[in-house]
Amino acid sequence: MLFNNYFNAKRFSQLFKQDLLINRTKYGITILGLGLITYILGYMFLNSSKVSMIKHDYAVFQNYSICLAFFMMYVGVIIGLAFPDLSDKIKTSNYLLNPGSILEKIMLQFLVRIVLFVPIALGIFWIAIRLAKASLIPEIVNFNSVEQLMDPAVIPYFDYVFLITKSNGKIWDTWQILFVIFGLFSYGVYLFAGATYFKSYALIKTIIASIVILLTSITFSVLLSHIFYPKETQGFNSKLNEFAVTEHLSSSELFMVSLSLFSWMFFLAIGYFKLKEKEA
């Protein structure tokens, strides 16, 4: 019965239905706008780069990756704008007084902004960027004083497997795939938690905080390297001892994978306790 104070399935479903009822128009416009903007900007970018994509295989991966990188930044902005009512004291009080526990409220935002929205957004990007590529038209260009027909039909359509494929055609190692997927996921949860930590301009402050944390961590590691390996360390070139954990995994790679796999839990816990703190 004690757990019922923290989470109740019926109460959570009602909270979810209420959120959809209130924000369905905003969610719909966001998804449609995301698709339209992705298509327009994707077409403009691919159209300006189609000659290089036709002539060079590496340019296909490069340009698709750039499009996805900017798209994921926009997705990160939407995730970081979670808990919009927390930016105002009156709205915060009303939000916290709504039926539902703190756990249910943070789970609702996590469900809407990450669990549901991210897969939908990735599907939108896949459709929009492929439509943008299909909209490219052939054109005659002057190359080395010779007119050539550039037909974008030879450009392969985007697929997510491009992102985890090496230049030799082989798929990335498992640890690399896990690091990228959970690294992006953890940073998304970090932006999500930042919305509960800061009162105003939460997204901007969260991004600035991440840069400060990264630079501080690098500086601290370099400082330790100067202390323990003074001869091998010069400037910011730190000394790092590695050892093989398995045949295909080093200690540094294991650390990076572990950090990406588990850090999101820490950020989610911070979000919960900061929201709990506001309730008090």
C-alpha positions as CSV (number, residue, x, y, z in Angstrom):
1,M,0.0,0.0,0.0
2,L,2.9,2.3,0.7
3,F,4.0,2.0,-3.0
4,N,0.5,3.2,-4.0
5,N,1.5,6.6,-2.6
6,Y,4.3,6.8,-5.2
7,F,2.8,5.1,-8.2
8,N,-0.7,4.0,-9.1
9,A,-1.4,2.6,-12.6
10,K,-4.9,4.0,-12.8
11,R,-3.9,7.4,-11.5
12,F,-1.0,7.5,-14.0
13,S,-3.2,6.6,-16.9
14,Q,-5.6,9.4,-16.0
15,L,-2.7,11.8,-15.7
16,F,-1.5,10.7,-19.2
17,K,-5.0,11.1,-20.7
18,Q,-5.3,14.6,-19.2
19,D,-1.9,15.6,-20.6
20,L,-2.8,14.4,-24.1
21,L,-6.2,16.2,-23.9
22,I,-4.6,19.5,-22.9
23,N,-1.5,19.3,-25.1
24,R,-2.6,17.3,-28.1
25,T,-2.7,20.3,-30.4
26,K,0.8,21.4,-29.3
27,Y,2.1,17.9,-29.7
28,G,0.5,17.5,-33.2
29,I,1.9,20.9,-34.4
30,T,5.4,20.0,-33.0
31,I,5.5,16.7,-34.9
32,L,4.1,18.1,-38.2
33,G,6.4,21.2,-37.9
34,L,9.4,18.9,-37.2
35,G,8.7,16.9,-40.3
36,L,8.1,19.9,-42.5
37,I,11.2,21.8,-41.3
38,T,13.3,18.6,-41.7
39,Y,12.2,18.1,-45.2
40,I,12.7,21.7,-46.3
41,L,16.1,22.1,-44.7
42,G,17.2,18.6,-45.7
43,Y,16.3,19.3,-49.3
44,M,18.1,22.6,-49.3
45,F,21.3,21.1,-47.8
46,L,21.3,17.9,-50.0
47,N,20.6,20.0,-53.1
48,S,23.6,22.2,-52.4
49,S,25.8,19.1,-51.8
50,K,24.4,16.7,-54.4
51,V,27.4,17.1,-56.8
52,S,29.9,16.0,-54.1
53,M,27.5,13.2,-53.0
54,I,27.4,11.9,-56.6
55,K,31.2,12.0,-57.0
56,H,32.4,10.9,-53.6
57,D,31.0,8.0,-51.5
58,Y,32.3,9.5,-48.3
59,A,30.3,12.7,-48.9
60,V,27.0,10.6,-48.7
61,F,27.7,9.6,-45.1
62,Q,29.1,13.0,-44.2
63,N,26.1,15.0,-45.4
64,Y,23.5,12.6,-44.0
65,S,25.4,12.7,-40.7
66,I,25.4,16.5,-40.7
67,C,21.6,16.6,-41.3
68,L,21.0,14.1,-38.5
69,A,23.3,16.0,-36.1
70,F,21.3,19.2,-36.5
71,F,18.0,17.3,-36.3
72,M,19.1,15.7,-33.0
73,M,20.0,19.2,-31.6
74,Y,16.4,20.2,-32.3
75,V,15.1,17.0,-30.6
76,G,17.4,17.8,-27.6
77,V,15.8,21.2,-27.4
78,I,12.3,19.7,-27.2
79,I,13.4,17.3,-24.5
80,G,15.1,20.1,-22.6
81,L,11.8,22.1,-22.6
82,A,10.1,19.5,-20.4
83,F,8.2,20.7,-17.3
84,P,7.3,24.0,-18.9
85,D,5.2,25.1,-15.8
86,L,8.3,25.1,-13.6
87,S,9.5,28.4,-15.0
88,D,6.8,30.3,-13.1
89,K,6.1,30.2,-9.4
90,I,2.3,30.3,-9.7
91,K,2.3,27.7,-12.5
92,T,4.7,25.5,-10.5
93,S,2.4,25.6,-7.5
94,N,-0.6,24.6,-9.6
95,Y,1.4,21.9,-11.4
96,L,2.5,20.3,-8.1
97,L,-1.0,20.5,-6.7
98,N,-2.4,18.5,-9.7
99,P,-3.5,14.9,-8.9
100,G,-0.6,12.5,-9.1
101,S,2.6,11.8,-7.3
102,I,6.0,13.3,-8.1
103,L,7.1,9.9,-9.5
104,E,4.1,9.8,-11.8
105,K,4.7,13.4,-13.0
106,I,8.3,12.8,-13.8
107,M,7.5,9.4,-15.4
108,L,4.8,11.1,-17.6
109,Q,7.2,13.7,-18.9
110,F,9.8,11.0,-19.4
111,L,7.3,8.9,-21.3
112,V,6.1,11.8,-23.5
113,R,9.4,13.5,-24.2
114,I,11.7,10.6,-24.5
115,V,10.1,7.1,-24.7
116,L,7.4,8.2,-27.2
117,F,8.8,11.3,-28.9
118,V,12.3,10.1,-29.7
119,P,11.3,7.0,-31.7
120,I,8.6,9.1,-33.5
121,A,11.2,11.8,-34.2
122,L,13.7,9.3,-35.6
123,G,10.9,7.9,-37.9
124,I,10.1,11.5,-39.0
125,F,13.7,12.1,-39.9
126,W,14.0,8.8,-41.8
127,I,10.9,9.7,-43.9
128,A,11.7,13.4,-44.4
129,I,15.3,13.0,-45.4
130,R,14.4,10.2,-47.9
131,L,11.7,12.5,-49.4
132,A,14.2,15.3,-49.6
133,K,16.6,13.0,-51.5
134,A,13.8,11.8,-53.8
135,S,13.0,15.5,-54.6
136,L,16.4,16.2,-56.0
137,I,16.4,16.7,-59.7
138,P,19.2,16.1,-62.3
139,E,21.2,19.1,-63.4
140,I,24.0,19.8,-65.9
141,V,27.2,21.2,-64.3
142,N,30.4,22.5,-65.8
143,F,33.2,20.3,-64.4
144,N,36.8,20.8,-65.7
145,S,35.4,22.8,-68.6
146,V,33.2,19.8,-69.6
147,E,29.4,19.8,-69.1
148,Q,28.3,16.8,-67.2
149,L,24.8,15.5,-66.2
150,M,24.6,15.0,-62.4
151,D,21.8,12.5,-61.7
152,P,20.9,12.3,-58.0
153,A,19.3,8.9,-58.6
154,V,22.8,7.4,-58.0
155,I,22.8,8.7,-54.4
156,P,21.7,6.0,-52.0
157,Y,18.7,6.7,-49.8
158,F,19.4,7.4,-46.1
159,D,19.4,4.5,-43.7
160,Y,20.4,4.4,-40.1
161,V,22.9,1.6,-40.8
162,F,25.0,4.3,-42.6
163,L,25.8,5.7,-39.1
164,I,27.3,2.6,-37.8
165,T,29.2,1.4,-40.9
166,K,33.0,1.9,-41.3
167,S,34.6,3.1,-44.5
168,N,35.5,-0.5,-45.3
169,G,31.8,-1.5,-45.2
170,K,32.0,-3.3,-41.8
171,I,29.6,-2.6,-38.9
172,W,31.0,-0.9,-35.8
173,D,32.0,-2.9,-32.8
174,T,29.3,-3.6,-30.3
175,W,30.8,-1.3,-27.7
176,Q,30.9,1.6,-30.1
177,I,27.2,1.1,-31.0
178,L,26.2,0.9,-27.4
179,F,28.3,4.0,-26.5
180,V,26.7,6.2,-29.2
181,I,23.1,5.0,-28.5
182,F,23.2,5.2,-24.7
183,G,25.5,8.3,-24.8
184,L,22.8,10.2,-26.8
185,F,20.1,8.8,-24.6
186,S,22.0,9.8,-21.4
187,Y,22.5,13.3,-22.6
188,G,18.8,13.5,-23.5
189,V,17.9,12.5,-19.9
190,Y,20.5,15.0,-18.7
191,L,18.7,17.8,-20.6
192,F,15.4,16.4,-19.3
193,A,16.7,16.5,-15.7
194,G,18.0,20.1,-16.1
195,A,14.5,21.3,-16.7
196,T,13.7,20.4,-13.0
197,Y,17.0,21.8,-11.7
198,F,17.0,25.3,-13.0
199,K,14.0,27.7,-12.7
200,S,14.4,30.0,-15.7
201,Y,16.2,29.5,-19.0
202,A,16.7,25.9,-17.9
203,L,17.8,24.6,-21.3
204,I,20.5,27.2,-21.8
205,K,21.8,26.8,-18.3
206,T,21.8,23.0,-18.6
207,I,23.8,23.1,-21.8
208,I,26.3,25.6,-20.3
209,A,26.6,23.4,-17.2
210,S,27.5,20.4,-19.4
211,I,30.2,22.4,-21.1
212,V,31.6,23.5,-17.8
213,I,31.5,19.9,-16.4
214,L,33.3,18.6,-19.5
215,L,36.0,21.2,-19.4
216,T,36.5,20.7,-15.6
217,S,36.8,17.0,-16.0
218,I,39.4,17.3,-18.8
219,T,41.4,19.8,-16.7
220,F,41.2,17.6,-13.6
221,S,42.4,14.6,-15.6
222,V,45.3,16.5,-17.1
223,L,46.2,17.8,-13.6
224,L,46.3,14.2,-12.2
225,S,48.4,13.2,-15.2
226,H,50.9,16.0,-14.4
227,I,51.0,14.8,-10.8
228,F,51.5,11.1,-11.4
229,Y,53.2,11.1,-14.8
230,P,55.2,14.4,-14.9
231,K,57.7,13.2,-17.4
232,E,55.2,11.7,-19.9
233,T,52.8,14.7,-19.6
234,Q,53.3,17.9,-21.6
235,G,50.7,20.6,-21.6
236,F,47.2,19.1,-22.1
237,N,48.6,15.8,-23.5
238,S,47.8,13.6,-20.6
239,K,49.2,10.1,-19.9
240,L,46.6,7.3,-19.7
241,N,47.4,3.7,-18.9
242,E,45.2,1.2,-20.6
243,F,44.8,-2.6,-20.2
244,A,42.9,-5.2,-22.2
245,V,39.7,-6.2,-20.4
246,T,38.7,-8.6,-23.2
247,E,40.1,-9.4,-26.6
248,H,38.1,-6.6,-28.2
249,L,37.6,-4.2,-25.3
250,S,40.2,-2.0,-23.4
251,S,39.7,-0.4,-20.0
252,S,39.1,3.0,-21.5
253,E,36.4,1.7,-23.8
254,L,34.8,-0.2,-20.9
255,F,34.7,3.0,-18.9
256,M,33.1,5.0,-21.7
257,V,30.5,2.3,-22.3
258,S,29.7,2.0,-18.6
259,L,29.4,5.8,-18.3
260,S,26.9,6.0,-21.2
261,L,25.0,2.9,-20.0
262,F,24.3,4.0,-16.4
263,S,24.7,7.8,-16.2
264,W,21.0,8.3,-17.4
265,M,19.8,6.7,-14.2
266,F,21.7,9.2,-12.1
267,F,20.3,12.1,-14.1
268,L,16.8,10.7,-13.8
269,A,17.2,10.4,-10.0
270,I,18.3,14.0,-9.8
271,G,15.2,15.1,-11.7
272,Y,13.0,13.2,-9.3
273,F,14.6,14.6,-6.1
274,K,14.7,18.2,-7.5
275,L,11.0,17.9,-8.3
276,K,10.4,16.4,-4.9
277,E,12.3,19.4,-3.4
278,K,10.0,21.9,-5.1
279,E,7.0,20.1,-3.7
280,A,8.3,20.6,-0.2
